[in-house]
Amino acid sequence: MDRRVEIVNQAIKLANRFYQQHGYVSREGFKFWLSPHPQERLMFEMACAAFDFLKGTEVMDIVNELEEEGLL
């Protein structure tokens, strides 16, 4: 599997954990960044910020690359 896809999947899992801490549940693999709901988008933004801080990556740049390549 493409390492970039793994990074995005990990960020999605982290966003889902944040979401669960607020009492909600999402579908597995839910693309939080595409949601019209501001809280769902915020959960992914928080996950990206945490992941970027800890891993030194730019998750949204990876998301954009993969979407352009048709891999997400």
Secondary structure as UniProt FT lines:
FT   HELIX           3..21
FT   TURN            22..23
FT   TURN            28..29
FT   HELIX           32..34
FT   HELIX           38..55
FT   HELIX           59..68
FT   TURN            69..70
//
